Amino acid sequence: MFVDSAICLTEDDFVNATLTRRADQFGLDMTIKRKPAKRLKKLTAENIGESLAIIIDGVIISAPVIRSESGAKVFLTGFRDRQQSQRLADLVNKLVD
């Protein structure tokens, strides 16, 4: 997978992440601070259909496909199971504490 070296968001840009179940899938509801949310909105609007790598400590944790423009409120899906979703939520929340 090609990963662009440009960084859109860092741990300082997140407010929180919560494990959520919608229909038959687990995902993460994440809240992003206002200024970085504007960067994310532009990035997602320009890259619908592309993958967005989520990298923590140099490791790709997930690479969901961008389905729509996102801003301050983001819902990520595509995790194997509840445990994988929960691990990412825990990682994000640990970083923002």
C-alpha angles and dihedrals in degrees: 000000000000112000119194112226093226112110116218101178136014131194089269090064097062127087098186148318126225130191108239136179118214119179105319100337138079120225145151128266105205130185119209128195117259103255096044089044088064090055091048092048091055093045094049094044090055096045109043109156093026127104122253114209118222106205125186120180091348095306124113103235096178139347108201121185114249106242099173143357112290132196134160094343117053130179115198122195137168100085120147093235147335092282094057090049091048093049092056092046089051092048093050093046092048090053094050096046 
